[in-house]
């Protein structure tokens, strides 16, 4: 059994895989299981990996099931007690896996966040773990700040699915990624559910990856806006504890209004509307999930409130 399983999800990303998988081949941690989950690619991704990286276990899906479901399939396929999710548009430092695993073992945390640097400019951070605002919007800590900031291991709200470590026993407790998210915010949803069950998330600054930001989907593409706006509602209404949901409901709607104005100005009005309409159409289903999540919550509202970022507008603008 591997000490660590790394799950890489791919969809028509052959042009990205050489850098990503070669960096995993160079890892100092040798007892490493690498799993490529291919989401029904129509390029030569699978043939390329099987020929060039025979050590990689390939799991082929018959169609594109999205980031959440594909990662879940990879987790189920894996053998490690710890599982790392890694984007196919990343390059991992040679000691990334070892540092990440050490942080997970030593801290006892359920989730560990990597230090993610911008591949195009490694002097800048992409994220140093994730935060969560009172209006239910996740944000990247330190986005585009100097890379030498956030140099200390510390507790954070969550980790980016770009490069995160998960403890299998935690997943057995809270469940896997929510398949209904398809992509975007599924990582924040998982981290929120973990927080509600008392699992800690730790940021490990020594575990470094380099991210080719928005290589898969553009930040203002119709796909990005639709899923982002729909899933932001899933995230908030599933997970925010009752007293806090009502406390921050008006700011949440104000955040939605500002997002509508922003995306309308960028030509994405209908993608925004379709995302919100899809959420409303599935509102009862979301509420059923909420009931199950809140019934199992072990952390009180005051403790949750303390780890939420109140400067929600500033956080949104910083991560824009």
C-alpha positions as CSV (number, residue, x, y, z in Angstrom):
1,X,0.0,0.0,0.0
2,X,1.3,3.4,-0.9
3,X,2.0,6.0,1.8
4,X,0.3,8.6,-0.5
5,X,-2.0,8.4,-3.5
6,X,-2.0,11.4,-5.9
7,X,-5.2,11.8,-8.1
8,X,-4.9,13.8,-11.2
9,X,-8.0,14.5,-13.2
10,X,-7.7,15.1,-16.9
11,X,-10.0,16.2,-19.7
12,X,-8.4,16.8,-23.1
13,X,-5.2,18.0,-21.3
14,X,-2.5,16.1,-23.1
15,X,-0.6,19.4,-23.6
16,X,-0.4,19.8,-19.8
17,X,0.3,16.3,-18.7
18,X,4.1,16.0,-19.5
19,X,5.0,18.8,-17.0
20,X,2.6,17.6,-14.3
21,X,3.4,13.8,-14.5
22,X,7.2,14.4,-14.9
23,X,7.2,16.5,-11.7
24,X,5.5,13.6,-9.9
25,X,8.1,11.2,-11.3
26,X,10.8,13.3,-9.7
27,X,9.3,13.3,-6.2
28,X,11.6,12.5,-3.3
29,X,8.8,10.4,-1.8
30,X,9.2,7.1,-3.6
31,X,6.2,5.2,-2.0
32,X,3.9,7.2,-4.2
33,X,0.8,6.0,-6.1
34,X,-0.1,8.2,-9.1
35,X,-3.6,7.9,-10.6
36,X,-4.8,9.6,-13.7
37,X,-8.6,9.8,-14.0
38,X,-9.4,10.6,-17.6
39,X,-12.8,12.3,-18.1
40,X,-13.6,10.8,-21.5
41,X,-10.9,12.8,-23.4
42,X,-11.0,12.9,-27.2
43,X,-7.4,13.8,-27.5
44,X,-4.5,11.3,-27.1
45,X,-4.1,11.9,-23.4
46,X,-4.6,8.3,-22.4
47,X,-2.4,6.7,-25.0
48,X,0.3,9.3,-24.2
49,X,0.3,8.6,-20.5
50,X,0.3,4.8,-21.0
51,X,3.3,5.0,-23.3
52,X,5.3,7.7,-21.6
53,X,4.4,7.2,-17.9
54,X,3.7,3.4,-17.5
55,X,4.0,3.8,-13.7
56,X,0.8,5.9,-13.6
57,X,-2.4,4.0,-13.0
58,X,-5.0,5.1,-15.5
59,X,-8.7,5.1,-14.8
60,X,-10.7,5.9,-18.0
61,X,-14.3,7.2,-17.7
62,X,-16.7,7.0,-20.6
63,X,-17.5,10.7,-20.6
64,X,-16.8,14.0,-18.8
65,X,-18.3,13.6,-15.3
66,X,-16.7,16.8,-14.1
67,X,-14.0,17.5,-11.6
68,X,-15.9,16.4,-8.5
69,X,-17.0,13.0,-9.7
70,X,-13.7,12.2,-11.4
71,X,-11.8,12.9,-8.2
72,X,-14.2,10.8,-6.3
73,X,-13.6,7.9,-8.7
74,X,-9.9,8.4,-8.2
75,X,-10.2,8.4,-4.4
76,X,-12.2,5.2,-4.5
77,X,-9.6,3.6,-6.9
78,X,-6.7,4.7,-4.7
79,X,-5.0,2.7,-1.8
80,X,-3.3,5.3,0.4
81,X,-4.4,6.4,3.8
82,X,-3.7,9.9,2.5
83,X,-4.9,11.2,-0.9
84,X,-3.6,14.3,-2.7
85,X,-5.7,15.9,-5.3
86,X,-3.5,17.7,-7.9
87,X,-4.6,19.6,-11.0
88,X,-3.2,18.6,-14.3
89,X,-2.1,22.2,-15.0
90,X,0.4,22.1,-12.1
91,X,4.1,21.3,-11.6
92,X,5.0,20.0,-8.2
93,X,8.3,20.8,-6.5
94,X,10.4,17.7,-6.0
95,X,9.7,17.5,-2.2
96,X,6.0,18.5,-2.5
97,X,4.6,15.1,-1.7
98,X,6.9,14.4,1.2
99,X,6.3,17.8,2.7
100,X,2.5,17.5,2.3
101,X,2.4,14.0,3.8
102,X,4.6,15.0,6.7
103,X,2.3,17.9,7.5
104,X,-0.7,15.7,7.4
105,X,0.9,13.1,9.7
106,X,2.4,15.5,12.2
107,X,-0.6,17.8,12.5
108,X,-3.4,15.2,12.7
109,X,-5.4,17.5,10.3
110,X,-8.0,16.1,8.0
111,X,-6.9,18.5,5.2
112,X,-3.6,20.1,4.2
113,X,-3.3,23.0,1.8
114,X,-0.2,23.4,-0.4
115,X,1.6,26.7,-1.1
116,X,0.5,27.3,-4.7
117,X,2.6,29.7,-6.8
118,X,1.8,31.1,-10.2
119,X,3.7,29.1,-12.8
120,X,4.0,32.2,-15.0
121,X,5.5,34.3,-12.2
122,X,6.7,32.1,-9.2
123,X,7.4,35.3,-7.2
124,X,3.7,35.6,-6.7
125,X,1.2,33.4,-4.8
126,X,-1.8,31.8,-6.3
127,X,-3.0,30.7,-2.9
128,X,-1.8,30.0,0.6
129,X,-4.8,28.0,1.6
130,X,-8.3,29.2,1.3
131,X,-10.6,31.4,3.4
132,X,-14.3,31.6,3.7
133,X,-16.3,34.8,3.9
134,X,-19.4,35.4,6.0
135,X,-21.4,35.6,2.7
136,X,-20.3,32.1,1.8
137,X,-17.8,32.8,-0.9
138,X,-14.5,31.1,-0.7
139,X,-11.3,33.0,-1.6
140,X,-7.6,32.4,-2.1
141,X,-5.4,33.6,0.7
142,X,-2.6,35.8,-0.5
143,X,-3.6,35.7,-4.2
144,X,-1.0,37.6,-6.2
145,X,0.9,38.6,-3.1
146,X,4.7,38.1,-2.9
147,X,5.6,34.4,-2.6
148,X,7.7,34.8,0.6
149,X,4.5,35.8,2.5
150,X,2.6,33.1,4.5
151,X,5.8,31.3,5.5
152,X,4.5,29.6,8.6
153,X,2.4,26.5,9.0
154,X,-1.0,27.5,10.4
155,X,-4.6,26.6,10.6
156,X,-6.8,27.8,7.7
157,X,-10.4,27.4,6.7
158,X,-9.7,25.3,3.6
159,X,-7.5,24.1,0.8
160,X,-7.7,24.6,-3.0
161,X,-8.5,21.4,-4.9
162,X,-5.6,22.4,-7.1
163,X,-3.2,20.8,-4.6
164,X,-4.7,19.5,-1.4
165,X,-4.2,16.5,0.9
166,X,-7.1,14.5,2.3
167,X,-7.1,12.0,5.2
168,X,-9.1,8.9,4.2
169,X,-10.6,8.6,7.7
170,X,-11.9,12.1,7.4
171,X,-13.6,11.3,4.0
172,X,-15.2,8.3,5.6
173,X,-16.7,10.6,8.2
174,X,-17.9,13.5,6.0
175,X,-18.2,11.9,2.6
176,X,-16.5,12.6,-0.7
177,X,-16.8,15.6,-2.9
178,X,-20.4,16.5,-3.9
179,X,-21.0,15.1,-7.4
180,X,-23.7,17.8,-8.0
181,X,-21.1,20.6,-8.1
182,X,-19.5,19.1,-11.3
183,X,-16.7,21.7,-11.0
184,X,-15.9,24.8,-9.0
185,X,-16.4,25.2,-5.2
186,X,-16.5,21.5,-4.7
187,X,-13.3,21.8,-2.7
188,X,-14.7,24.7,-0.6
189,X,-17.8,22.6,0.1
190,X,-15.7,19.7,1.3
191,X,-13.7,21.9,3.6
192,X,-16.8,23.5,5.0
193,X,-18.3,20.1,5.8
194,X,-15.0,19.1,7.4
195,X,-15.0,22.2,9.6
196,X,-18.5,21.5,10.7
197,X,-17.4,18.1,11.9
198,X,-14.4,19.4,13.8
199,X,-11.7,18.4,11.3
200,X,-8.9,20.9,11.0
201,X,-7.2,22.2,7.8
202,X,-3.5,23.1,8.0
203,X,-1.5,25.2,5.5
204,X,1.9,23.7,4.7
205,X,4.2,26.4,3.3
206,X,7.0,23.9,2.5
207,X,4.7,21.9,0.1
208,X,5.0,23.9,-3.1
209,X,3.3,23.6,-6.5
210,X,3.3,25.9,-9.5
211,X,-0.1,26.5,-11.1
212,X,-0.8,27.4,-14.7
213,X,-3.8,29.4,-13.7
214,X,-7.0,29.0,-15.7
215,X,-5.5,26.6,-18.2
216,X,-8.5,24.4,-18.3
217,X,-11.4,26.9,-18.3
218,X,-11.2,30.6,-18.6
219,X,-12.2,32.6,-15.5
220,X,-14.9,34.6,-17.4
221,X,-16.0,31.7,-19.7
222,X,-19.7,30.8,-19.8
223,X,-18.8,27.5,-18.1
224,X,-16.9,29.2,-15.3
225,X,-19.6,31.8,-14.6
226,X,-22.5,29.3,-14.7
227,X,-21.0,26.7,-12.4
228,X,-19.4,29.3,-10.1
229,X,-22.6,31.2,-9.5
230,X,-24.8,28.1,-9.2
231,X,-22.3,26.4,-6.8
232,X,-21.8,29.4,-4.7
233,X,-25.5,29.1,-3.7
234,X,-25.1,25.3,-3.1
235,X,-22.1,26.0,-0.8
236,X,-23.8,28.7,1.2
237,X,-27.2,27.1,1.7
238,X,-25.9,23.6,2.4
239,X,-23.3,24.5,4.9
240,X,-23.8,27.8,6.7
241,X,-25.3,27.0,10.2
242,X,-28.8,28.3,10.7
243,X,-28.2,31.3,13.0
244,X,-25.3,32.4,10.7
245,X,-27.3,31.9,7.5
246,X,-29.9,34.3,8.7
247,X,-27.3,36.7,10.2
248,X,-25.5,37.0,6.9
249,X,-28.3,36.5,4.4
250,X,-28.7,40.1,3.4
251,X,-24.9,40.6,2.8
252,X,-25.1,37.3,0.8
253,X,-27.7,38.8,-1.5
254,X,-25.8,42.0,-1.7
255,X,-22.7,40.0,-2.8
256,X,-24.9,38.3,-5.4
257,X,-26.1,41.7,-6.7
258,X,-22.5,43.0,-7.0
259,X,-21.5,39.8,-8.8
260,X,-24.5,40.2,-11.2
261,X,-23.4,43.7,-12.1
262,X,-19.8,42.6,-12.6
263,X,-20.5,39.7,-14.8
264,X,-23.1,41.6,-16.8
265,X,-20.5,44.2,-17.5
266,X,-18.2,41.4,-18.7
267,X,-20.9,40.0,-21.1
268,X,-21.9,37.0,-18.9
269,X,-25.4,38.1,-17.8
270,X,-27.2,35.0,-19.0
271,X,-24.6,32.6,-17.7
272,X,-25.1,34.2,-14.3
273,X,-28.9,34.0,-14.5
274,X,-28.8,30.4,-15.7
275,X,-26.6,29.4,-12.7
276,X,-28.9,31.0,-10.2
277,X,-32.0,29.6,-11.9
278,X,-30.5,26.1,-11.8
279,X,-29.9,26.5,-8.0
280,X,-33.6,27.6,-7.5
281,X,-34.8,24.6,-9.5
282,X,-32.8,22.3,-7.1
283,X,-33.5,24.2,-3.9
284,X,-35.4,21.4,-2.2
285,X,-32.7,18.9,-2.9
286,X,-30.1,21.3,-1.5
287,X,-32.2,21.8,1.6
288,X,-32.4,18.0,2.1
289,X,-28.6,17.9,2.0
290,X,-28.4,20.8,4.4
291,X,-30.6,18.9,6.9
292,X,-28.3,16.0,6.9
293,X,-25.1,18.1,7.2
294,X,-26.4,20.3,10.0
295,X,-27.8,17.3,11.9
296,X,-24.2,16.0,12.1
297,X,-22.5,19.3,13.0
298,X,-20.3,19.1,16.1
299,X,-19.0,22.7,16.1
300,X,-21.2,25.5,17.5
301,X,-22.2,28.6,15.6
302,X,-19.9,30.9,17.5
303,X,-16.8,28.8,16.6
304,X,-17.8,28.8,13.0
305,X,-18.4,32.5,13.0
306,X,-14.9,33.1,14.4
307,X,-13.2,31.5,11.4
308,X,-15.2,33.4,8.8
309,X,-13.8,36.5,7.1
310,X,-16.0,39.5,7.7
311,X,-14.3,41.7,5.1
312,X,-16.1,39.8,2.4
313,X,-16.0,42.5,-0.3
314,X,-12.3,43.0,0.2
315,X,-11.7,39.3,-0.1
316,X,-13.7,39.1,-3.3
317,X,-11.9,42.0,-4.9
318,X,-8.5,40.6,-3.9
319,X,-9.4,37.3,-5.5
320,X,-11.0,38.7,-8.6
